[in-house]
Amino acid sequence: TNDGLLAYRQVGGPRGNDLVPDLATSIPKPTDGGRTYVVSVRRGIRFSTGAKVTPSDFVYTFTREFKIPGPGTNFYADLVGGQGCLKRPKTCNLSRGIVADNAASTLTFHLTKPDPNFLQELTLPFGYVVPAGTPDHDIGSHPLPATGPYEIKTYQPNQQMIFVRNPHFKQWSAAAQPDGYPNKIVMKIGLPLEDATNEVEQGEADWMYDIPPADRLNELATKYPSQVHITPTTQVYYMALNTRVAPFDNLQVRR
């Protein structure tokens, strides 16, 4: 439904880790010792409301993230003004950290120090653009305007979400935001794993987000090999060891 300035290539396999421009026209190069990025924003993109996307909307989007405050604020705390926004969210001012030029269709980001992850942080949902003036508080089940091929039509918490075509979407990048196929998507929420698995198995649903029950994986992979897929993700899982108690206080055991 929504877009940031950058995205990951929308393909399966290792190439899905490639960074590509989304609402930016190209991947910006850092200057000023890694503290400044100038981003050219695509022209002619519209929200599902019909309003045009402008660089100023991004300034509002990142400021709103602090004002709500959202869970992604630490990713953007190195922007000039970011630390002040962490301390005083309701009076957040990023006017020195993000400068919009609507006429030139550019955004200039100023950081207090180099951030080697900054480009990846621009892909996160916390940076997905919303129109200036979007409420900076919890809006409940009311969907936000979309920029992608779909918009959220209705959302019933803990039950389902319905997506329909965004009438103002025109594909600008197949790599970052390809056009969709169905005209309507119904996503059921909160189904037990067994029920979700059975619905896919019986042709009542197309896909499930969660991993099927472990005791059924062998059965499913054997009976429906064309439908069971391994999906690598860019995540790291780890186990913490308490090094103050035996046997983990022993370096050889930990190794």
N, C-alpha and C positions, 0 to 999 in steps of 0.2 A: 504493500500500500504506500510506502513512504520512502524517501531518499535523503541521503546526505551528500556532501560534496564529493566524497570518494566511496568506492565500494570494492568488493572482491568479485572477480570474474565469475559469472553465473554458469559454471560448468562443473561436471563431476571430475574427480581425480585431482592430482597435484596442481593442475593449472587453476583450480578453484582458490588457490592461495595467492594468485596474482592480484596486485592492487591495480584498479582501473579508475578512470574518471567517471563520476556519475553526474551530479549537477554541476561539477566543475568541467571545464573544457579540456583540461590536461592536469597531470600530476605536478604540483608546484615544486620548485627547487628552493631549498633554504638559502637565505642570505644573512648578512650581519652575524656571521659566526653561528648560524643555526637558530637565530632568535626571531627571524622574520620570514613569513611566507605570504606571497601575493598570489591569490587564487582568482582566476577568471571564471565567472559564473555564466552558465548557459542562458541565452536569451530565449524568450518565447515559451518557457515552461509555465504551465498553469496548474493551480490547485484544482481539486474537484469542485470547488465553489465557482470556478471561472476566473478567480483573481490571479494576476501574474506573480510569479516568484521573483523577488528582487534580492539583491545583496543585503538590504536592510532587514529583510525577514530573518536572515541568519544571525545578525547581531541580536535581534529580539529572541531568537530561539535559544542561543547560548546563555543569554541573561536570564531568560525564563527558567532554564535548568537550575540555576542557582536560587532563584526566587521561590520556587515551589517548596522546598528544594528537592531536586531529583537525585537518584542514586548515582549519577555519573559525574557529579561535580568535581571529584578529585582528578578526573582525567583532564580537566581544563583549568586546574588551579594554577598552572604555570603561565597562563595568560596574564598580561599586565592588568592589574586590578582583580585578578582571580582570588588572591589571598584575602583581600578585603571583602569579596563576595562570600567567601566561606565563613568569615566572622560575622558579617552583617548581611544575610541573604536578602532581606526585604528592600534594602537600599542598594543592591548590587548595581555597579556601574562598570561596564566593560568598554566604554567609549575609547579608551586609550589602547585596549588590548585587541579590539576588532574594529577596523575602520571600513565602512562601506562607501563605495562610490557607485551609485545607481546609474549614473550617466555612462560611466566606463564599464559597468557591470563587473566590478572587481571587489574583492574582499582582501584586506591586509591584516594578517594576524601578527601581533607582537608578543613575544614570550619574554619572560624575565630571565630565562636560561634555556639552553638547548634541550630539546626533548626528542630523543631518537625515535620515540613511538608516536609522535604527533600525527603523522599521516594516517597511521592505523587507527588512531583515536577519532579521526574525522569520519571513519566508516561506521562508528557505533550508533545504535538507535538513539542515543542521547543527543546526537547532533543532527537528527532528521529534521528538516526544516518545517516549521509551522508558520502560518501568516502572523505578521505583527498584529498585536491586539488580542491574540488567543489568550483566554483566561490563564493567569499564573497561579491557579489553584486546582485542586482535584475536581474534574468535571464529570466524575461518575461514569455512567455508561454511554455518554454522548461521544460519538466518534469524532476524531480530529480530521480536518481536511486532508486529502491524500494527494500525492503527486504521481504515484505509480499506476499500473494498469487496472488496479482494483481499489475500491473504497469500501469501508465498512458501512453496511446498510443498517444493521441492527446488532446489538450486543446484549445478551441476557446473561448476567454473571452466573458462573457455575453451570450453565446450560449449553448455550451455543452462540456462535458468531456467524453472521451471514455477510459474504463479500459479493459485490456486484461490480460490473464494469465502471471505471471512471470515464465519464463521457468526454473529458478534456485531455485524456492521455493520448499522446502520439509518441511512438518509440523513437528515442534519440540515441540509444546505445544498447545494442543487443548484448554486449558484454556485461554491462552494469545493471540494466533494467529491461529485460526482454518482455515483449508483449505476452499476455497470457493466452490460454486456450479456451477454457469454459467461460460462459457468461455469468455463472453464479457458482459460488463455493459455499458449502455449509460445513462449518467446523463444530463438531460436538465437543463439549468440554466436560471433563470429570468422569468419563466412562471407566469402569473397572477394566484392567488390562485384558481379562478373559473375554469380556463383552466386545471390546474394540477388536480384538484378534478374530473373534467369531464373525463379526460384521464384515471384515475384509475377506475372510475365508469364504463366506457365503455370498459375496458380491453385493452386499448392502452398503459398503463403504469402499473407498478407493485406496486409502492410505492411513496409517497411524503414526503419530509422532513418537510415542514411547516404544521401548523395546518390548517385544512379546514376552510372555512368561518364560523363564529359563527352561522349565521342564517341557516346553512345547517347541523350542527352537529346532531340535533335530527333526521332529515330525514335519514342521512347516518347511524347513529347508529341503527335505526329501520329497514331500508331496507337491510343493509349490516352488521349485527352484527358481523359476523366472520371476517370482514375486518377492523373494526375500533378498534384501540388499544390505551390504555393509556400507555405512556412511561415515567416513573419517571426518572428524571435526578439529578445528584449531583450538583444542583445549588440553590442559594438563591436569591430571588428577594425581593426588599424592596422599601418602599416609604419614602422619606425624608420629614420631617415636619419642617417648619420654625418656630422655637420656639420664635421668636422675635415679631411675629404678632398674633393678636387675630384670632381665639380662641385658637390657639396652644401654646400661652404663658401661658395657664392655665394647670397645671399639671394634674388636674382631667380630663380635656378634652382629653389630650394625652393618659391617661390611659384608 
